[in-house]
Structures are given as C-alpha cells and as structure tokens.
Amino acid sequence: KNDFGVWEILVKESIQHASRVKISMVTAEGERIERIPAWIKRAEPNPQLGGLYEGVFWNPPEAYQFKNSRPVRPKSLRIYEAHIGICTPEPKVASYDDFRLQVLPRIAALGYNCIQLMAIMEHAYYGSFGYQVTSFFAASSRFGTPEQLKQLVDEAHGLGITVLLDVVHSHACKNVLDGLNCFDGTDHCYFHEGGRGRHDLWDSRLFNYAHHEVLRFLLSNLRFYYEEYGFDGFRFDGVTSMLYVHHGIAYGFSGDYNEYFGPLVDGEALVYLQLVIQIRLAIFSSF
C-alpha cells in the first residue's frame, strides 16, 4: 500500500511482448477476483472465452518513430468527423490502415485541416461505436495495432492535418471482467456507489470525480494519448451528463439561467473539466 493508499506490486521478472496478463487479487471478504489491469495499453478478445477481452502486455522491441512534427494550429478549424470502423463501403470493420490509405488522402484533397476521430478507446460492445469504454488506455484492437494508429496520426500531420480524439470521460462500460466496474470487488473503486454511480439511460457507470485516483487516471489518460499517439487535442463526449446531476435525462433546457447554474450543477465534474483546461494549457502548449 503506497503513500496514496493504493495497493501496488513491482514485478521484477521480464514479461514478454504480447503476453496475456491479468490481475488476480483476494478481496477483504476472501473472494478471489481477476481483472484486466486498468492502465493496460492493449486488450484483445479471446474467442475461447466467448469474446471476453484479456489484457495484453504491449511492449514491441522497436517503438514506432514519428516522422512528422505537429502542424501549426490552424486559425480556422475545418473538422472532418470520422469513425475508423465504418470508413469503408465494404461489409467489414475497417482498420487504421484502411483509413490511412483510403480516407486520409480524400480528407486532405477536400481541404479539411482537422480530423476528429470518434472514440477509439477499447470497447467490448462494437455497437456502442466506442462510447461504452472498457479499457481507457488501449486503442481498439479490432482496428489494428497501436503502431498502425500512430502511423495514421503521423501521416495526417505530414499532410498538415490536426488530429483530435473523441474522449469519453463522462461514463464507462459496466462490464466487470473486462472493464473498470467493481475493479477491486467494491461498487465504488472508480465510480460513485449506489444510484449516483449509475446512468439509467446509458446503463453505464459514472465516475467519482472527487476521488484523487480517478482524477489521476483520467488526466493521465489525456496526457497518454497526447504523448504516446500524438493526438493534438480532444473533444469531450457527454458533457451535459457530466455537468448536471440529472445528466440531461428527460430534461429540457428552456434558456432560464436557473437551469444552467446552481444546485443542478455537479460541482465535482465541473472542477474536473476546469482541471482539464489547465492541463491542456500546461502540457499541450505546442498545439
């Protein structure tokens, strides 16, 4: 147990690239549970386990070397929103390479100077389009490898195109075995416990933005995609759900100021978004 109250262990033995890994722990009640590491950089489905996702230790012997620098921030953004999996007319789930080779040149030719990639963080349910995230630090394996995503971003920069990532920090998939839900065996490791930690419309879990480790996890998540993959900025999904205690469910905004301020606002989520802005100013100064 470290100084922050978090349990950790250092594995000194060498772990081979592409090894399947998991965390096995015994709860205070004596139950043994197994989880995908929350900070895992790759997760893949195992057909022998009914498609259940497993953690993969991703540490290739040769890291991808970026060839192009980030483009200068455009004075006026012309944004092309895209989803990797549906970027092809063929009846298949498209890949990072499909997008890079077939779609990226068209985007540049049409005069766009920015791409917004719809959520690519790993999601077990493909029908969610990436908005029911199970592994936040893992780019979806169904589209290819991390190196292929890096090459996509790199070549976009070479064309003078800024790349934004759709980020889902408003909620998380409720999956337990291949998600963050009940990570330590409790209802409230990353999320609020009870009803406050559940989104009734999306059937998902809601983060506890007042928890130090949740802030560390989410803010590090942004920095990771900026530094590891070269993304230039982010578009946040589900902000209305974050900002208001009613999450926008069955609620219509008429324009009355009392609907936008006061007790309806989730102060903890608001502070998190303020921290995001400060982090953006401090870390992403090159954009």
Helices and strands as residue ranges (DSSP letters): E 19-21, E 23-26, E 32-35, E 43-46, G 47-49, E 52-57, E 79-82, G 84-86, H 96-98, I 99-103, H 104-109, E 114-117, E 121-122, G 126-128, E 135-139, G 141-143, H 146-158, E 162-167, G 194-197, E 198-199, E 204-205, H 212-228, E 233-236, H 239-243, G 257-259, G 262-264, H 267-283
